[in-house]
Amino acid sequence: MEEKVAFVTGCNGVSGNAIVEHLVRCSKKEWSKIIVTSRSRPPLLWPDPRLEFIPIDFLDPAEGIVELIRSHCRYVTHAFFTSYVHVDNFSELKEKNIPLFKNFLDAITTVSPNLKRHYGCHLGPVEIPVCESLPRCKDNGDNFYYEQEDYLREKQVGSRWYYNVIRPHAIVGYAPHATGMSQALTAAIYLLVCKEDGDPGAFPGSAFIFDHFDDCSYAPSLADLSVWASTQEHCANEDFVHCNGDVYMFRYFWPHLAAYFGVKAPDSTFPKSGNVRKGHASEISMVEWASNKRHIWERICRKYGGKVEAFDWGTWAFFDWSLGKTWVTVASTAKARKFGWTRIDNSYDAWIDTFRSFANAGILPQRPAVLEEE
């Protein structure tokens, strides 16, 4: 079996953490070494002896990054780029994320002669189901992914390495640190605070998304597709949409999520957003809601456990955007299936497993402690 060496960026994030978790579960015969990076050291590194951590900020000049990783990445065969800089204003995302990716790609292709594979809907309504063959949307230049992909394809011409682009939907998964987009952690904090404060825990999003199908990407499943595609010769230079393979409707899904924390979600009414069919229309602004709730979270942590600073990890503006949409973004994984990838995940299980992962890491309180007072 060919020896493979992985290089994973953004290991503190949801996607990067999931890819590392996937790789450390593989045998040494499959992956002989796993090099991981982020700007800051993870709170707890994986104990796998194959793992090596390098602190890197890919917004630093590429020349300095080359010198930093040259001796470490000489034998890298597969690079997984999951780094991301988040700002709530989508039009500003490109200012950070385009140079972030270019510096990464320039550096790793310079120092890794054995490199074989690189891995790499949010702006408005799109054709449904979302799939790889759809044309690019009119984005007024705001979508940084397009420039990242263009640079990737341009750089690959005449090279010995190949690439994959994996396009997930809203990612649900565990991360050991603050991230720019964390749906599950934000929802958990909201529901736990509602329970503690005697608030009913109403669905905070739009009337539209409440009664239309939605889907998501479970981070371990996203990692599975990423690693699988990167090791399949017939997938060279292919892009794949990722989602779990099922759909749900928040009218029925939200009460189940709330019930996990002992919250009986009320029948939702939408006096603010009921007739809105364009743009965003959250019934409850999570940014405003969170502005005066931290003291309640601190009380929860004192009573039941959990990490106080986790409240600041809540991605309230992203939650407003994600649940406040007035358009459908359901995707198809038909292409990945045709190429041979077979995994399907139950989205409810994905959310609950993510809640449990945060609790086991001490970031959320353990569920039995929260429920025992009922």
N, C-alpha and C positions, 0 to 999 in steps of 0.2 A: 504494500500500500504506500502510495506517495506521501511523504512527510509534508504536513501543512502547518504553517505558522500564521496565527491570526493577529491582526492589529485592529483594536476596537477603540474608536474615539467616543467621547461623551459618556463614559461609563457611570457617571452619577445620574444620568437621565433615565427615563422610563425605557426607551428603546435600547440604549447602550447597555444598561444593567441587564435587560432580558437576554441580549445576545451573549453577554459574558456568562450568565447563568446557564444558558444552553450549551455553550462550549465546554464549561467545566464538567458537565455531565457526560461529555463524550470521552472516549478513551484516548490515552496518550498516543496510540497508534493512529488515530484519526487526526488529532491536533497535538503536535509535540510541544508547542509553546503558545502562550496567549499573552500578548502585550496590550495593556489597557492604558487609556489616557483620559484626563479631564483637567480642567484648570485647577481644581482643588482635590486633594486626596479624599477618597471615599471614607465615610466614618468607620467602616470596617472592611478591610480587604478580604477577598476570598482566600481561604487557606491553601488552595491548590498550588503545589510547588511549581507548576508550569507557568504561573502567572507572574508578570512583571509590570509594575506601575511606573509611568512617566508623567509628571505634571507638565502639561502643554496648554498654552493659550494660542489657538490658531489664528487669532487676530494679530499676533506678533508677526514681524517680517518673516517671509518664507526662508530667507537665507539663515536666520538664526535657528529656525525650526529644523532645517536640514542638519545643522551641526549638532543640535540637541539629540536627534534621533538616529544619526548615521550609524553609530556603533551598535545600537539596539535593534535596528530594523533591517539589517543586511539580508536576513534570510526570510523576511515576511513574504508569504505567498498570497494571502487574502486580507484585504483591508476593508473594514466595515465603518463607514462614516455615519455617525448619528449625532454629531455636534449640532447645536442650535442655540441661537441667542434670541430670546423672546422679548418683544415689546408689544404693548396692547394695541398700538396703532399699526395696523397691517401694512400701511404704505411705507413705514419706516423699517420694516423687517429686512429689506434688501440691503440697506446700508451696512449692516453687520454680517448677514449670512452669506452674501456673495463672496466677499474677501475671505470669510471664514473657510469656505469650501475650496476656493482657489488656492489658498496657502497650504491647506492640507494636501490637495492633489499634487501640487507642484513639489512639495517636500517628499511625499511617499514615493512618487514615481522617480525621483532623483536618487534616493538611497536604497531602493529595493529592486535590484535587477531580476529577482525571482518572482516578482509580482505577477499573479495570474488573473486575479479577479478583484474587482472593486464594486462595493455596494453603495450605493448611495440612498378645488371645489368650494376653497374656502371663501372666494370673493363674491359669489352670487349663484343664481340658479344655473343648473347644467342639465344636459340630457340624462335621462334615467333609463336603465341603470348605468352608472359611471363605469367606463371600461377603457382599456388602453388605446383603442382606436379612435376615440373622440378627438376632434380638433381642439387646439388650444383656445381657451376662452379669451375674450377681449378684456384685458386686465389693466390697460393704461400703464403698462410697465411695472405694476406693483408686485407681481408674482415672482419672487426671487428664485423659485424652483426652476423656472424656464431658463434663466441665465446659468444656473448651476448645471442643468442637464446639457445645455448647449456647450458649455466649457468642457464638460466631461467627454462628450462625443468628439469635439474638436481635438482634445488632448489624446484621445485613443487612436486616432487615425495613424496608421503606420507603426503602432506599438505592439508589443508582444502580449500585453495584458488585455483582458476583457472587462466588461462591467455588467452590473445589474442595477436597475432602478426599481425600488419597491415603494409603492405609493399606498400608505395606509389611510384609513379613515381615523376618526377621533380615537386616540389610543388610550386604552384602559389598562393600567398596570402599576406595579410597585416601583418606587425609586427611593433610595436611601436619603435623599437630599431634596431641597427645593427645586422645582422645575417650572418651566414656563406654562405648561399645560398639564393639569392633573385633575381630570374629571372625577375619578373615584374618591380621592382624598378630599376634594372640595365638597362633594356630595355628602360624604360621611360626616365631616365637621358640621355642615349645615344641619343635618338631621339630628346629630347628637346634641347640638346647641338647642334646636327646637324642642327636643325631648326634655332637656334640663330646664328650659325656660317656660315650659307649658304651652309652647307654640304648636299649632297643628301640623306643621311640616308640609305645607302646600307645595305643589309643583311650581317652581319659580319661573319656568320658561314661557314660551308663547303658546297661544291657543292652537296655532297651526301645527307646531311640532308635537303637541300633546296628542293630536288625533291623526297623525300621519306616520308612516313607517320610518324607522331609523335603523342604523346599524353602527358597529364600532369595530375596532381592531384590538384584540387582546394581545398584550405585549409578548408573552411567551410564544403565541402563534405567529406573530410578526417575526420574531427571532427565528422560528422554525423555517418559515418561508425564505428568509434572508440567507440563512446558512445553507439550506437545501439548494436554492437557486445558484449560489456561488460555487457549488461543488458539482454541478451538472454541466457537462460539456455542451449539451444541446440547448442550454439556456444562455449561452454566451451572447452578450450585448442585447439582452431582452429586458423589457420592463414589465412589471406585474403589479396590478392592483391587489391590495390586501384588505379583507374584512373577515369576520368570523365565519361567515357562511349562513347566518340566520338573520332575521329581522325582528324588531319588536316595536311596540307602540307604547309611548309613555303613559297613556291613559291606563294601561294595565301593568306596565313595567314599574312605574314609579311607586305604586303602593307596595309592591313586593320588596323593593329596595328599602323603603321606609320601615316595613315590618321587621326586617332583619335587625334593626336597632330598637324595636319595640315602639315604633311610631305608627299610629293609625292615620295615614294620610287622608285628608278630607276630600269630598267630592270637589273637584276644581271648578272654579268659575273664573272668567276672564273679562272683567269689566274694562280693563285697559287695552288688552291685545286681541280681543275676540274678533274684531273685524279687520285686523291688519293682515294684508296678504303680500306685503313687499317690505324688504329690508329686515330690521330686527325689532322685536316687540316683546321683551321679557315682561312678564306680569310683575315680578319682584326683581328689582335691581340688586344683584348680589353684591356689587361694590358698595351700594348704600347700606344694605343690610349688615354687611360685615363691619362697617365703620364703627359700630358701638357694641360689638358682641364678644370682643376678646376676653373681657373679664369673666364672662360665662364659661368660655373654654378653659380658662385658668382654673375655675372652680371644678369643672369636670375632671381635669387632670389631677387635682388634689384629691378628689373623692375616689376616682376609679383608675387612675393611671393615664399614661399618654404623655406626649411631648408638648410642652407649652408652646414652643416656637413653631410647631406644626401649623398653628393658626395662620402664621405669616406665610406658610407654604401654600395656602389655599389660593387657587388661581381664579379669583372672583370675576374679573373682567372676561377671562376666557369662558368661564361658565355661563356668563350672560350671553356671550356670542353663541356658544355651542347649543344652548337650549332655547335661545331666542330667535333662531332662524325662522324664516317663513318660506323656505324651499326645502325640497327633499334631496338627500344626497346618498341614497342607497346605491351600493356598488355591486358589481359582478366579479366573481373570481373564476369565471369560465376559462380564461386563458391559462391561468395557473393549473387548473384541473387538466386541461388538454395537454399541458407539458408534463404532467405526472405528479403534481403535488396534491395530496389527498386529505390534509387535516381540516377538520371542522370543529368549531368550539361553540358551546352554548353560552350566549352572552350574559345570561343571568349568573351562571356559574363563574364566568370571568369576573364580573363585578364583585361577587361574594368572595371569591378567592383572593382578589386584590384587597378587599377590606381585611381579610384574615392575615394577609402578608404584612400590611401596615400595623396590625395589632401585635403580631408576633415579633415585629421589630421594635415594639415599644412606642411607636409613633401615635397610634390610636389606642384607646383603652380596650381591654379584652371584653368581648361581648357579654360573657356571663356576669361580669362585675356590673355592667350597665343594667342588665335585665333583672338582677336579683332583688331590686327594691320594688319591683312591680307587684 
